Amino acid sequence: MHVAPVGGTAVQDHVALAEIELCGELIIAASAAHEERLSLESIDEVLKVAEERDSSRD
């Protein structure tokens, strides 16, 4: 059985951190929308879907 060492050796999962950041951005956008639902276009804008799509074409 392998046990992680105790102390200041934190392992960071960059994908998980990016997902947490995106969730936070969605929460902020939803809060700013007050009682309205976010449109799919708004969600794509928050998640920068178009930017990712454009960069993957290069």
C-alpha positions as a Markdown table, in Angstrom:
| # | Residue | x | y | z |
|---|---|---|---|---|
| 1 | Met | 0.0 | 0.0 | 0.0 |
| 2 | His | 1.4 | 3.4 | -1.0 |
| 3 | Val | 0.7 | 6.4 | 1.3 |
| 4 | Ala | 1.3 | 10.0 | 0.2 |
| 5 | Pro | 4.0 | 11.7 | 2.1 |
| 6 | Val | 2.9 | 14.1 | 4.9 |
| 7 | Gly | 4.0 | 17.7 | 4.5 |
| 8 | Gly | 4.3 | 20.4 | 1.8 |
| 9 | Thr | 4.3 | 18.1 | -1.2 |
| 10 | Ala | 0.9 | 18.8 | -2.7 |
| 11 | Val | 0.1 | 17.2 | -6.0 |
| 12 | Gln | -1.9 | 19.4 | -8.3 |
| 13 | Asp | -4.3 | 18.1 | -10.9 |
| 14 | His | -4.3 | 20.9 | -13.5 |
| 15 | Val | -7.4 | 19.5 | -15.3 |
| 16 | Ala | -9.4 | 19.4 | -12.1 |
| 17 | Leu | -8.3 | 23.0 | -11.2 |
| 18 | Ala | -9.3 | 24.2 | -14.6 |
| 19 | Glu | -12.7 | 22.6 | -14.3 |
| 20 | Ile | -13.2 | 24.1 | -10.8 |
| 21 | Glu | -12.3 | 27.5 | -12.2 |
| 22 | Leu | -14.8 | 27.1 | -15.1 |
| 23 | Cys | -17.5 | 26.1 | -12.6 |
| 24 | Gly | -16.8 | 29.2 | -10.6 |
| 25 | Glu | -17.1 | 31.4 | -13.7 |
| 26 | Leu | -20.5 | 29.8 | -14.4 |
| 27 | Ile | -21.7 | 30.4 | -10.9 |
| 28 | Ile | -20.6 | 34.1 | -11.1 |
| 29 | Ala | -22.4 | 34.4 | -14.5 |
| 30 | Ala | -25.6 | 32.8 | -13.1 |
| 31 | Ser | -25.5 | 35.0 | -10.1 |
| 32 | Ala | -25.2 | 38.1 | -12.2 |
| 33 | Ala | -28.2 | 36.9 | -14.3 |
| 34 | His | -30.4 | 37.1 | -11.1 |
| 35 | Glu | -33.6 | 35.2 | -11.7 |
| 36 | Glu | -33.1 | 34.6 | -15.4 |
| 37 | Arg | -31.6 | 31.4 | -16.9 |
| 38 | Leu | -28.3 | 31.7 | -18.8 |
| 39 | Ser | -28.8 | 31.1 | -22.5 |
| 40 | Leu | -26.7 | 28.5 | -24.2 |
| 41 | Glu | -24.9 | 31.3 | -26.0 |
| 42 | Ser | -24.1 | 32.9 | -22.6 |
| 43 | Ile | -22.8 | 29.6 | -21.2 |
| 44 | Asp | -20.6 | 29.1 | -24.3 |
| 45 | Glu | -19.3 | 32.6 | -23.9 |
| 46 | Val | -18.4 | 32.0 | -20.2 |
| 47 | Leu | -16.7 | 28.7 | -21.0 |
| 48 | Lys | -14.9 | 30.3 | -24.0 |
| 49 | Val | -16.2 | 27.6 | -26.3 |
| 50 | Ala | -15.8 | 29.7 | -29.5 |
| 51 | Glu | -12.2 | 30.5 | -28.5 |
| 52 | Glu | -11.3 | 26.8 | -28.0 |
| 53 | Arg | -13.0 | 25.9 | -31.3 |
| 54 | Asp | -11.0 | 28.6 | -33.1 |
| 55 | Ser | -7.7 | 27.7 | -31.6 |
| 56 | Ser | -8.2 | 24.0 | -32.4 |
| 57 | Arg | -8.6 | 24.9 | -36.1 |
| 58 | Asp | -5.1 | 26.5 | -36.3 |
